[in-house]
């Protein structure tokens, strides 16, 4: 299986310049992951707040129920099915002729899917903060929303940073199914190289190595960021 591996690799990626396809695909993969996680964190934070606000009136109960339904639906269905549904169903007649339609839908779907998981992560972070923090904020004259935004959420985000980092890493790997809606991500680039070279092992092994390197790089920076936050605590 590994006979002449480096010779085949050199021929495919250097002589035939297939590395250009991989770099192009990697660029789209990182774009999807970054923007999807940003969308997921913003929407997930809103969903988490909807789940932890006191159920004192009809409006609060409505948003709590809406958040529960959202999380149940997006966590209970495969992301690939969501991609296909949005691309071939909901947005099938929208943005026709738009060059980056598939990329936009991929970011949207992965972001919406990530929000369901991020919401539970942030909710657990909020609940981990001592209730006295909320009481202290209210005693200083802050409203519930002001206390949540200025006191509770900043502490919660610091506590759940490792979990959010893991969510980003998972997102990078989950984008491998974006090719099903014609997004030219790194996995689709590898499939294209396989079709051109009539060799599956070398391109797919290279793909696995690239994913591993990307994950290790992001893990390194995440660990650096966590260490900096721990120093600021001291």
N, C-alpha and C positions, 0 to 999 in steps of 0.2 A: 504493500500500500504506500510505503514511504520511498519506494524506489524512484530515483531521479526527481524527488520532490522539488529540490532547489532549482534544478534545470527547468522543470515545468513552470515553477513559480516565476523564474527570471523571464522565460519566454512570454508568459501570459501578461505579467504585470509591468515588466520593464520594456521588453522588445515591442510588444503590442500596445503598450501604454494603457493597460486596463486600470492602472492605479488612478487615472483621471476619473473614471466612472465611480470608483470607490470613494474618492474624495468628494465628488459631487453629491453622491448619495449620503455620505456622512454629514455633509453640510445641512441637507434637508432633515436628516434624523435629529441633529442637535437643535435646529430651529423648532421643530415640532415639540421636542421634549421641553425646551426652555419656556416657550410661550404657553404650552399646555399646563405646565406646573404653575406658572404665574396665574393663569386663569383659575386653576384648581385651588390655589391658596386663597385667592380673593373670594371666590364663590364659596369655598369650603368654610372660610371664616364666618361668612354671613349665615350659612346653614347651621354652623355650630352655635352661633349666638341665638338663632331661632329655637334651637333645641334646649338651651339652658335658661332662657328668660323665664321668669316666674309666670305660671299660667293663671293670671289674675283676671283676664278678660277674654272676650271672644276673639279679638284680633290676635292676641298672643297664642291662643289655642289653634287658630287657623294656620298661622305661620309654622307652628310646631308640627302640626299634622302634615302640612305641605313639605316641610323638610324631611319628615319621616318617609313620606311616599317617594320623594326624589331619591333619597339614599337607598331605599329598598329596590327601586327600579334599576338604578345604575349599578348597584352592587350585585344585583341578582341576574343580570344578563351579560353575556360575553361582549367584550369591547369590539371584537370583530363583527358581531351581529349589529351592534350600534353603528359602526362605520358603514356597513352595507345599507342599513335602514336610512341613515341620513343622506348618503350619497345617491342611492338609487330610488329612494322614496321621498323623504321630506324635501330635499334640495334638488331633486331630479330636473326640475324645470327652472330652477333659480340660478342666476349667474351664468347663463349659457354664453360661451365664448370667452369667459374669464379664464385666463391662462393658469392662474393659481387656485382654481376652485377646489381641486382635490386637496391641496395643501391647507387651505383655509378650513375645509370640513374636518380634516385630520386633526388640526389644532383644536377646533371646537369640540369634537367628540372626545378626544383624549383629555381635554381640559374638564369637560363636564363629568367624565368618568372619574377622573382624579379627584374632583371636588367631593364626590361621595365618600371617598376614603379619607381625604384630608379633613372633612367635617368631623368624622369620628375621632381622628387624631387630636384635632384642636379641642373638641368637646372634652376629651379625657384630660387634656392639659389644663383647661379652664377649671374642671372639677378638682384637679390636684392642688389648686391654689386655696390657701386657708380662707374660710368664709369671713374671717376677721378683716381681710383686705378690702372686701366689698363694704363691710360695715364702716371701716375707717374712711374710705372714700366718700361714702354717703354722709358721714358725720362732718366732713370738711365742706359740705355743700355741693358736691358733685351730683349730677343726675346719674341714673343707672347706666345710661349709654356712655356718659363721660367717664365714669369709674371703670367701665368695661374696656374702653378704648385706651385710657391713659394709665391704668394700674394693672388690671387683670390680664388683658391680652399680651402686653409686652413680657410679663413674667411667664405666661403660658407658652408663648412662642419660643422663649429661651429653653424651656424644659423639654419641648417636643422637637427641637431642632434635629436631633438624630433621626427621629421617625420621619420628618419631612425630607431629610436627605435620602433616606432609604426609598421614599416615595418617588423622588426624582430618578434614582437609579433604576427602579422598577419601570418608570415611564420610558427611559431610554431604551430598555429592552422590549417593552410592549409595542413600541413604534414599528417593530419588525413586521407587523401585520398591515401597516399603512399601504403597502404595495397592492393590496386587494382593491383599492379604489384609485389605482394608477399613480399614486405618489411615488416619485423616484427616490425612495430612501435607500439606505445602504444595503438592505436585504434584497430589494428589487435590483439594485446594481449588480450584486453578486449573481443573481439569477440570470441577468443579461450576459454576464461574463461566461457563465456556464454554457449558455446557449451558443455563444460565439466560439468557445474553445473546445467544446465537447468533452470537458473535464469537470466533474462535479466536486471531487475531493479537495483539490487545491483551493479553488475560490471559496468554498464553504468553510474550510478550516481557517483560511485567512480572515473571513468574515467573523468567525468566532473569536479569533485573536484580537481583531480590531474592537469588537464589543468589549472584550475583557480589558483592553488598554484604556478605553474611554471610561469604563466604570472605575478602574483603579485611579485614574487621574482625578475624576470628580470626588472619589472617596478621600483622596489625599487632601484636596482643597477643603473638603467638608471637615476633616479632622483638624486641619489648621485653624479653621474658623471657630470650631468648638473650643480649641485650646485658648484662642484669643478671648473668647467669652468667659472662660473659666478664670483667666488672669484678671479680667475686669471685675469679676465677683470678689476676688481677693483685694 
